[in-house]
Amino acid sequence: MPTKRKSSRRRYGKAAGKSVASAMRRKKRGTLKSGPGGKGGTVKSRQQAIAIGLSEARKKGAKVPTRKAA
């Protein structure tokens, strides 16, 4: 009996990718800030920049999976 292959689907939409790319550019320039109102300071971590980009994409209504529960 042949095994059924799971269809590959995009988990993240194009808009989410653009938002993350924008956040990465701002990180490189040194203008990406963390926290509410940018009061947390300049972002140094690549992972933090990606998280901020995805968060912004969620707020805009882009196709982004929900966060995992801690």
PDB file of N, CA, C and O in Angstrom:
ATOM      1  N   MET A   1       0.844  -1.190   0.000  1.00  0.00           N
ATOM      2  CA  MET A   1       0.000   0.000   0.000  1.00  0.00           C
ATOM      3  C   MET A   1       0.888   1.251   0.000  1.00  0.00           C
ATOM      4  O   MET A   1       1.723   1.410   0.891  1.00  0.00           O
ATOM      5  N   PRO A   2       0.720   2.132  -0.978  1.00  0.00           N
ATOM      6  CA  PRO A   2       1.577   3.315  -1.040  1.00  0.00           C
ATOM      7  C   PRO A   2       1.274   4.286   0.099  1.00  0.00           C
ATOM      8  O   PRO A   2       0.121   4.469   0.488  1.00  0.00           O
ATOM      9  N   THR A   3       2.340   4.908   0.627  1.00  0.00           N
ATOM     10  CA  THR A   3       2.150   5.884   1.702  1.00  0.00           C
ATOM     11  C   THR A   3       1.722   7.214   1.103  1.00  0.00           C
ATOM     12  O   THR A   3       2.192   7.614   0.038  1.00  0.00           O
ATOM     13  N   LYS A   4       0.845   7.872   1.787  1.00  0.00           N
ATOM     14  CA  LYS A   4       0.342   9.151   1.295  1.00  0.00           C
ATOM     15  C   LYS A   4       1.327  10.256   1.668  1.00  0.00           C
ATOM     16  O   LYS A   4       1.758  10.365   2.816  1.00  0.00           O
ATOM     17  N   ARG A   5       1.666  11.055   0.694  1.00  0.00           N
ATOM     18  CA  ARG A   5       2.616  12.133   0.915  1.00  0.00           C
ATOM     19  C   ARG A   5       1.881  13.396   1.341  1.00  0.00           C
ATOM     20  O   ARG A   5       0.848  13.746   0.770  1.00  0.00           O
ATOM     21  N   LYS A   6       2.416  14.071   2.342  1.00  0.00           N
ATOM     22  CA  LYS A   6       1.800  15.312   2.824  1.00  0.00           C
ATOM     23  C   LYS A   6       2.059  16.430   1.801  1.00  0.00           C
ATOM     24  O   LYS A   6       3.194  16.641   1.374  1.00  0.00           O
ATOM     25  N   SER A   7       1.016  17.122   1.427  1.00  0.00           N
ATOM     26  CA  SER A   7       1.184  18.201   0.446  1.00  0.00           C
ATOM     27  C   SER A   7       1.932  19.365   1.089  1.00  0.00           C
ATOM     28  O   SER A   7       1.660  19.760   2.223  1.00  0.00           O
ATOM     29  N   SER A   8       2.883  19.897   0.325  1.00  0.00           N
ATOM     30  CA  SER A   8       3.648  21.019   0.865  1.00  0.00           C
ATOM     31  C   SER A   8       2.826  22.287   0.698  1.00  0.00           C
ATOM     32  O   SER A   8       2.291  22.557  -0.378  1.00  0.00           O
ATOM     33  N   ARG A   9       2.735  23.038   1.740  1.00  0.00           N
ATOM     34  CA  ARG A   9       1.969  24.286   1.704  1.00  0.00           C
ATOM     35  C   ARG A   9       2.798  25.377   2.360  1.00  0.00           C
ATOM     36  O   ARG A   9       3.650  25.115   3.209  1.00  0.00           O
ATOM     37  N   ARG A  10       2.530  26.588   1.949  1.00  0.00           N
ATOM     38  CA  ARG A  10       3.258  27.708   2.540  1.00  0.00           C
ATOM     39  C   ARG A  10       2.712  28.007   3.923  1.00  0.00           C
ATOM     40  O   ARG A  10       1.519  28.266   4.084  1.00  0.00           O
ATOM     41  N   ARG A  11       3.573  27.973   4.909  1.00  0.00           N
ATOM     42  CA  ARG A  11       3.126  28.294   6.268  1.00  0.00           C
ATOM     43  C   ARG A  11       3.053  29.803   6.459  1.00  0.00           C
ATOM     44  O   ARG A  11       2.179  30.314   7.160  1.00  0.00           O
ATOM     45  N   TYR A  12       3.985  30.507   5.822  1.00  0.00           N
ATOM     46  CA  TYR A  12       4.029  31.958   5.944  1.00  0.00           C
ATOM     47  C   TYR A  12       3.685  32.575   4.592  1.00  0.00           C
ATOM     48  O   TYR A  12       4.122  32.078   3.554  1.00  0.00           O
ATOM     49  N   GLY A  13       2.911  33.645   4.599  1.00  0.00           N
ATOM     50  CA  GLY A  13       2.552  34.332   3.366  1.00  0.00           C
ATOM     51  C   GLY A  13       3.685  35.231   2.884  1.00  0.00           C
ATOM     52  O   GLY A  13       4.675  35.430   3.588  1.00  0.00           O
ATOM     53  N   LYS A  14       3.530  35.767   1.683  1.00  0.00           N
ATOM     54  CA  LYS A  14       4.551  36.655   1.113  1.00  0.00           C
ATOM     55  C   LYS A  14       4.703  37.925   1.942  1.00  0.00           C
ATOM     56  O   LYS A  14       5.811  38.432   2.117  1.00  0.00           O
ATOM     57  N   ALA A  15       3.594  38.429   2.445  1.00  0.00           N
ATOM     58  CA  ALA A  15       3.623  39.666   3.241  1.00  0.00           C
ATOM     59  C   ALA A  15       4.442  39.470   4.511  1.00  0.00           C
ATOM     60  O   ALA A  15       5.120  40.392   4.965  1.00  0.00           O
ATOM     61  N   ALA A  16       4.379  38.269   5.086  1.00  0.00           N
ATOM     62  CA  ALA A  16       5.154  37.981   6.295  1.00  0.00           C
ATOM     63  C   ALA A  16       6.647  38.021   5.988  1.00  0.00           C
ATOM     64  O   ALA A  16       7.440  38.537   6.776  1.00  0.00           O
ATOM     65  N   GLY A  17       7.022  37.470   4.835  1.00  0.00           N
ATOM     66  CA  GLY A  17       8.427  37.477   4.426  1.00  0.00           C
ATOM     67  C   GLY A  17       8.948  38.887   4.205  1.00  0.00           C
ATOM     68  O   GLY A  17      10.084  39.202   4.561  1.00  0.00           O
ATOM     69  N   LYS A  18       8.114  39.732   3.617  1.00  0.00           N
ATOM     70  CA  LYS A  18       8.512  41.122   3.383  1.00  0.00           C
ATOM     71  C   LYS A  18       8.702  41.865   4.701  1.00  0.00           C
ATOM     72  O   LYS A  18       9.622  42.670   4.845  1.00  0.00           O
ATOM     73  N   SER A  19       7.821  41.582   5.663  1.00  0.00           N
ATOM     74  CA  SER A  19       7.901  42.233   6.968  1.00  0.00           C
ATOM     75  C   SER A  19       9.180  41.824   7.703  1.00  0.00           C
ATOM     76  O   SER A  19       9.830  42.656   8.336  1.00  0.00           O
ATOM     77  N   VAL A  20       9.537  40.542   7.615  1.00  0.00           N
ATOM     78  CA  VAL A  20      10.760  40.053   8.259  1.00  0.00           C
ATOM     79  C   VAL A  20      11.988  40.651   7.564  1.00  0.00           C
ATOM     80  O   VAL A  20      12.943  41.054   8.227  1.00  0.00           O
ATOM     81  N   ALA A  21      11.960  40.706   6.237  1.00  0.00           N
ATOM     82  CA  ALA A  21      13.083  41.287   5.491  1.00  0.00           C
ATOM     83  C   ALA A  21      13.285  42.751   5.864  1.00  0.00           C
ATOM     84  O   ALA A  21      14.415  43.222   5.992  1.00  0.00           O
ATOM     85  N   SER A  22      12.175  43.464   6.037  1.00  0.00           N
ATOM     86  CA  SER A  22      12.241  44.868   6.431  1.00  0.00           C
ATOM     87  C   SER A  22      12.862  45.010   7.822  1.00  0.00           C
ATOM     88  O   SER A  22      13.685  45.894   8.057  1.00  0.00           O
ATOM     89  N   ALA A  23      12.454  44.123   8.746  1.00  0.00           N
ATOM     90  CA  ALA A  23      13.004  44.158  10.104  1.00  0.00           C
ATOM     91  C   ALA A  23      14.500  43.858  10.086  1.00  0.00           C
ATOM     92  O   ALA A  23      15.260  44.460  10.844  1.00  0.00           O
ATOM     93  N   MET A  24      14.928  42.932   9.227  1.00  0.00           N
ATOM     94  CA  MET A  24      16.353  42.596   9.136  1.00  0.00           C
ATOM     95  C   MET A  24      17.164  43.783   8.601  1.00  0.00           C
ATOM     96  O   MET A  24      18.273  44.048   9.066  1.00  0.00           O
ATOM     97  N   ARG A  25      16.602  44.487   7.627  1.00  0.00           N
ATOM     98  CA  ARG A  25      17.297  45.667   7.101  1.00  0.00           C
ATOM     99  C   ARG A  25      17.434  46.735   8.184  1.00  0.00           C
ATOM    100  O   ARG A  25      18.485  47.361   8.323  1.00  0.00           O
ATOM    101  N   ARG A  26      16.353  46.937   8.955  1.00  0.00           N
ATOM    102  CA  ARG A  26      16.408  47.930  10.035  1.00  0.00           C
ATOM    103  C   ARG A  26      17.411  47.528  11.111  1.00  0.00           C
ATOM    104  O   ARG A  26      18.064  48.386  11.704  1.00  0.00           O
ATOM    105  N   LYS A  27      17.535  46.218  11.365  1.00  0.00           N
ATOM    106  CA  LYS A  27      18.527  45.727  12.340  1.00  0.00           C
ATOM    107  C   LYS A  27      19.935  46.059  11.853  1.00  0.00           C
ATOM    108  O   LYS A  27      20.768  46.537  12.623  1.00  0.00           O
ATOM    109  N   LYS A  28      20.199  45.801  10.562  1.00  0.00           N
ATOM    110  CA  LYS A  28      21.528  46.068  10.006  1.00  0.00           C
ATOM    111  C   LYS A  28      21.887  47.551  10.077  1.00  0.00           C
ATOM    112  O   LYS A  28      23.035  47.919  10.326  1.00  0.00           O
ATOM    113  N   ARG A  29      20.878  48.390   9.852  1.00  0.00           N
ATOM    114  CA  ARG A  29      21.100  49.840   9.926  1.00  0.00           C
ATOM    115  C   ARG A  29      21.246  50.323  11.366  1.00  0.00           C
ATOM    116  O   ARG A  29      21.802  51.391  11.623  1.00  0.00           O
ATOM    117  N   GLY A  30      20.736  49.515  12.305  1.00  0.00           N
ATOM    118  CA  GLY A  30      20.814  49.889  13.720  1.00  0.00           C
ATOM    119  C   GLY A  30      19.635  50.709  14.180  1.00  0.00           C
ATOM    120  O   GLY A  30      19.718  51.371  15.214  1.00  0.00           O
ATOM    121  N   THR A  31      18.516  50.686  13.431  1.00  0.00           N
ATOM    122  CA  THR A  31      17.348  51.483  13.808  1.00  0.00           C
ATOM    123  C   THR A  31      16.215  50.635  14.378  1.00  0.00           C
ATOM    124  O   THR A  31      15.177  51.171  14.765  1.00  0.00           O
ATOM    125  N   LEU A  32      16.407  49.301  14.435  1.00  0.00           N
ATOM    126  CA  LEU A  32      15.364  48.423  14.960  1.00  0.00           C
ATOM    127  C   LEU A  32      15.415  48.427  16.479  1.00  0.00           C
ATOM    128  O   LEU A  32      16.441  48.100  17.076  1.00  0.00           O
ATOM    129  N   LYS A  33      14.304  48.797  17.100  1.00  0.00           N
ATOM    130  CA  LYS A  33      14.225  48.873  18.561  1.00  0.00           C
ATOM    131  C   LYS A  33      13.239  47.832  19.070  1.00  0.00           C
ATOM    132  O   LYS A  33      12.301  47.461  18.365  1.00  0.00           O
ATOM    133  N   SER A  34      13.449  47.368  20.279  1.00  0.00           N
ATOM    134  CA  SER A  34      12.550  46.377  20.866  1.00  0.00           C
ATOM    135  C   SER A  34      11.685  47.027  21.942  1.00  0.00           C
ATOM    136  O   SER A  34      11.972  48.125  22.419  1.00  0.00           O
ATOM    137  N   GLY A  35      10.639  46.330  22.302  1.00  0.00           N
ATOM    138  CA  GLY A  35       9.767  46.798  23.371  1.00  0.00           C
ATOM    139  C   GLY A  35       8.732  47.793  22.890  1.00  0.00           C
ATOM    140  O   GLY A  35       8.813  48.294  21.769  1.00  0.00           O
ATOM    141  N   PRO A  36       7.747  48.080  23.753  1.00  0.00           N
ATOM    142  CA  PRO A  36       6.694  49.029  23.376  1.00  0.00           C
ATOM    143  C   PRO A  36       7.260  50.438  23.180  1.00  0.00           C
ATOM    144  O   PRO A  36       7.901  50.999  24.069  1.00  0.00           O
ATOM    145  N   GLY A  37       7.012  50.981  22.017  1.00  0.00           N
ATOM    146  CA  GLY A  37       7.498  52.333  21.733  1.00  0.00           C
ATOM    147  C   GLY A  37       8.996  52.387  21.501  1.00  0.00           C
ATOM    148  O   GLY A  37       9.568  53.476  21.460  1.00  0.00           O
ATOM    149  N   GLY A  38       9.656  51.230  21.347  1.00  0.00           N
ATOM    150  CA  GLY A  38      11.101  51.196  21.118  1.00  0.00           C
ATOM    151  C   GLY A  38      11.922  51.536  22.331  1.00  0.00           C
ATOM    152  O   GLY A  38      13.062  51.983  22.210  1.00  0.00           O
ATOM    153  N   LYS A  39      11.346  51.326  23.519  1.00  0.00           N
ATOM    154  CA  LYS A  39      12.042  51.706  24.747  1.00  0.00           C
ATOM    155  C   LYS A  39      12.991  50.619  25.262  1.00  0.00           C
ATOM    156  O   LYS A  39      13.711  50.832  26.238  1.00  0.00           O
ATOM    157  N   GLY A  40      12.989  49.443  24.596  1.00  0.00           N
ATOM    158  CA  GLY A  40      13.834  48.337  25.056  1.00  0.00           C
ATOM    159  C   GLY A  40      15.257  48.407  24.561  1.00  0.00           C
ATOM    160  O   GLY A  40      16.092  47.602  24.975  1.00  0.00           O
ATOM    161  N   GLY A  41      15.553  49.336  23.697  1.00  0.00           N
ATOM    162  CA  GLY A  41      16.914  49.461  23.187  1.00  0.00           C
ATOM    163  C   GLY A  41      17.068  48.859  21.802  1.00  0.00           C
ATOM    164  O   GLY A  41      16.130  48.291  21.244  1.00  0.00           O
ATOM    165  N   THR A  42      18.263  48.994  21.262  1.00  0.00           N
ATOM    166  CA  THR A  42      18.555  48.513  19.914  1.00  0.00           C
ATOM    167  C   THR A  42      18.652  46.993  19.899  1.00  0.00           C
ATOM    168  O   THR A  42      19.224  46.386  20.804  1.00  0.00           O
ATOM    169  N   VAL A  43      18.089  46.391  18.864  1.00  0.00           N
ATOM    170  CA  VAL A  43      18.110  44.937  18.719  1.00  0.00           C
ATOM    171  C   VAL A  43      19.449  44.512  18.139  1.00  0.00           C
ATOM    172  O   VAL A  43      19.884  45.053  17.122  1.00  0.00           O
ATOM    173  N   LYS A  44      20.111  43.542  18.779  1.00  0.00           N
ATOM    174  CA  LYS A  44      21.383  43.005  18.299  1.00  0.00           C
ATOM    175  C   LYS A  44      21.211  41.600  17.723  1.00  0.00           C
ATOM    176  O   LYS A  44      21.949  41.197  16.823  1.00  0.00           O
ATOM    177  N   SER A  45      20.241  40.862  18.242  1.00  0.00           N
ATOM    178  CA  SER A  45      20.056  39.467  17.873  1.00  0.00           C
ATOM    179  C   SER A  45      19.263  39.302  16.585  1.00  0.00           C
ATOM    180  O   SER A  45      18.271  39.993  16.354  1.00  0.00           O
ATOM    181  N   ARG A  46      19.729  38.357  15.736  1.00  0.00           N
ATOM    182  CA  ARG A  46      19.043  38.047  14.478  1.00  0.00           C
ATOM    183  C   ARG A  46      17.677  37.436  14.765  1.00  0.00           C
ATOM    184  O   ARG A  46      16.694  37.764  14.100  1.00  0.00           O
ATOM    185  N   GLN A  47      17.614  36.542  15.762  1.00  0.00           N
ATOM    186  CA  GLN A  47      16.348  35.894  16.114  1.00  0.00           C
ATOM    187  C   GLN A  47      15.324  36.908  16.608  1.00  0.00           C
ATOM    188  O   GLN A  47      14.137  36.803  16.301  1.00  0.00           O
ATOM    189  N   GLN A  48      15.789  37.884  17.370  1.00  0.00           N
ATOM    190  CA  GLN A  48      14.881  38.913  17.879  1.00  0.00           C
ATOM    191  C   GLN A  48      14.322  39.744  16.726  1.00  0.00           C
ATOM    192  O   GLN A  48      13.148  40.116  16.734  1.00  0.00           O
ATOM    193  N   ALA A  49      15.168  40.034  15.732  1.00  0.00           N
ATOM    194  CA  ALA A  49      14.721  40.802  14.565  1.00  0.00           C
ATOM    195  C   ALA A  49      13.647  40.028  13.798  1.00  0.00           C
ATOM    196  O   ALA A  49      12.663  40.617  13.348  1.00  0.00           O
ATOM    197  N   ILE A  50      13.829  38.718  13.646  1.00  0.00           N
ATOM    198  CA  ILE A  50      12.837  37.885  12.962  1.00  0.00           C
ATOM    199  C   ILE A  50      11.531  37.879  13.742  1.00  0.00           C
ATOM    200  O   ILE A  50      10.454  37.987  13.155  1.00  0.00           O
ATOM    201  N   ALA A  51      11.623  37.753  15.061  1.00  0.00           N
ATOM    202  CA  ALA A  51      10.428  37.738  15.913  1.00  0.00           C
ATOM    203  C   ALA A  51       9.657  39.052  15.799  1.00  0.00           C
ATOM    204  O   ALA A  51       8.427  39.048  15.753  1.00  0.00           O
ATOM    205  N   ILE A  52      10.364  40.159  15.754  1.00  0.00           N
ATOM    206  CA  ILE A  52       9.715  41.467  15.625  1.00  0.00           C
ATOM    207  C   ILE A  52       9.033  41.574  14.260  1.00  0.00           C
ATOM    208  O   ILE A  52       7.913  42.073  14.160  1.00  0.00           O
ATOM    209  N   GLY A  53       9.713  41.103  13.211  1.00  0.00           N
ATOM    210  CA  GLY A  53       9.136  41.125  11.864  1.00  0.00           C
ATOM    211  C   GLY A  53       7.862  40.304  11.779  1.00  0.00           C
ATOM    212  O   GLY A  53       6.887  40.739  11.166  1.00  0.00           O
ATOM    213  N   LEU A  54       7.855  39.115  12.389  1.00  0.00           N
ATOM    214  CA  LEU A  54       6.658  38.265  12.383  1.00  0.00           C
ATOM    215  C   LEU A  54       5.533  38.889  13.202  1.00  0.00           C
ATOM    216  O   LEU A  54       4.360  38.795  12.838  1.00  0.00           O
ATOM    217  N   SER A  55       5.900  39.521  14.303  1.00  0.00           N
ATOM    218  CA  SER A  55       4.903  40.184  15.146  1.00  0.00           C
ATOM    219  C   SER A  55       4.225  41.327  14.383  1.00  0.00           C
ATOM    220  O   SER A  55       3.009  41.503  14.462  1.00  0.00           O
ATOM    221  N   GLU A  56       5.025  42.096  13.649  1.00  0.00           N
ATOM    222  CA  GLU A  56       4.475  43.193  12.846  1.00  0.00           C
ATOM    223  C   GLU A  56       3.569  42.646  11.739  1.00  0.00           C
ATOM    224  O   GLU A  56       2.533  43.233  11.426  1.00  0.00           O
ATOM    225  N   ALA A  57       3.971  41.519  11.154  1.00  0.00           N
ATOM    226  CA  ALA A  57       3.168  40.893  10.101  1.00  0.00           C
ATOM    227  C   ALA A  57       1.816  40.443  10.658  1.00  0.00           C
ATOM    228  O   ALA A  57       0.785  40.612  10.008  1.00  0.00           O
ATOM    229  N   ARG A  58       1.827  39.867  11.873  1.00  0.00           N
ATOM    230  CA  ARG A  58       0.572  39.443  12.516  1.00  0.00           C
ATOM    231  C   ARG A  58      -0.365  40.630  12.714  1.00  0.00           C
ATOM    232  O   ARG A  58      -1.569  40.530  12.475  1.00  0.00           O
ATOM    233  N   LYS A  59       0.197  41.746  13.151  1.00  0.00           N
ATOM    234  CA  LYS A  59      -0.626  42.934  13.395  1.00  0.00           C
ATOM    235  C   LYS A  59      -1.254  43.459  12.109  1.00  0.00           C
ATOM    236  O   LYS A  59      -2.357  44.005  12.125  1.00  0.00           O
ATOM    237  N   LYS A  60      -0.531  43.287  10.974  1.00  0.00           N
ATOM    238  CA  LYS A  60      -1.057  43.731   9.685  1.00  0.00           C
ATOM    239  C   LYS A  60      -2.066  42.744   9.108  1.00  0.00           C
ATOM    240  O   LYS A  60      -2.762  43.057   8.142  1.00  0.00           O
ATOM    241  N   GLY A  61      -2.147  41.544   9.701  1.00  0.00           N
ATOM    242  CA  GLY A  61      -3.103  40.548   9.223  1.00  0.00           C
ATOM    243  C   GLY A  61      -2.528  39.601   8.183  1.00  0.00           C
ATOM    244  O   GLY A  61      -3.289  38.969   7.450  1.00  0.00           O
ATOM    245  N   ALA A  62      -1.196  39.483   8.096  1.00  0.00           N
ATOM    246  CA  ALA A  62      -0.566  38.575   7.144  1.00  0.00           C
ATOM    247  C   ALA A  62      -0.707  37.136   7.619  1.00  0.00           C
ATOM    248  O   ALA A  62      -1.002  36.882   8.787  1.00  0.00           O
ATOM    249  N   LYS A  63      -0.491  36.195   6.697  1.00  0.00           N
ATOM    250  CA  LYS A  63      -0.615  34.778   7.031  1.00  0.00           C
ATOM    251  C   LYS A  63       0.648  34.339   7.788  1.00  0.00           C
ATOM    252  O   LYS A  63       1.704  34.107   7.200  1.00  0.00           O
ATOM    253  N   VAL A  64       0.493  34.235   9.113  1.00  0.00           N
ATOM    254  CA  VAL A  64       1.598  33.822   9.992  1.00  0.00           C
ATOM    255  C   VAL A  64       1.011  32.843  10.994  1.00  0.00           C
ATOM    256  O   VAL A  64      -0.033  33.133  11.577  1.00  0.00           O
ATOM    257  N   PRO A  65       1.656  31.668  11.222  1.00  0.00           N
ATOM    258  CA  PRO A  65       1.131  30.742  12.219  1.00  0.00           C
ATOM    259  C   PRO A  65       1.118  31.376  13.607  1.00  0.00           C
ATOM    260  O   PRO A  65       1.915  32.265  13.905  1.00  0.00           O
ATOM    261  N   THR A  66       0.205  30.906  14.445  1.00  0.00           N
ATOM    262  CA  THR A  66       0.123  31.440  15.809  1.00  0.00           C
ATOM    263  C   THR A  66       1.347  31.037  16.597  1.00  0.00           C
ATOM    264  O   THR A  66       2.006  30.049  16.273  1.00  0.00           O
ATOM    265  N   ARG A  67       1.651  31.792  17.622  1.00  0.00           N
ATOM    266  CA  ARG A  67       2.818  31.516  18.458  1.00  0.00           C
ATOM    267  C   ARG A  67       2.626  30.235  19.244  1.00  0.00           C
ATOM    268  O   ARG A  67       1.504  29.867  19.593  1.00  0.00           O
ATOM    269  N   LYS A  68       3.734  29.558  19.519  1.00  0.00           N
ATOM    270  CA  LYS A  68       3.683  28.359  20.357  1.00  0.00           C
ATOM    271  C   LYS A  68       3.529  28.800  21.817  1.00  0.00           C
ATOM    272  O   LYS A  68       4.113  29.795  22.243  1.00  0.00           O
ATOM    273  N   ALA A  69       2.734  28.042  22.570  1.00  0.00           N
ATOM    274  CA  ALA A  69       2.542  28.363  23.991  1.00  0.00           C
ATOM    275  C   ALA A  69       3.833  28.044  24.751  1.00  0.00           C
ATOM    276  O   ALA A  69       4.499  27.046  24.475  1.00  0.00           O
ATOM    277  N   ALA A  70       4.166  28.891  25.691  1.00  0.00           N
ATOM    278  CA  ALA A  70       5.388  28.697  26.478  1.00  0.00           C
ATOM    279  C   ALA A  70       5.226  27.551  27.455  1.00  0.00           C
ATOM    280  O   ALA A  70       6.154  27.242  28.203  1.00  0.00           O
TER     281      ALA A  70
END
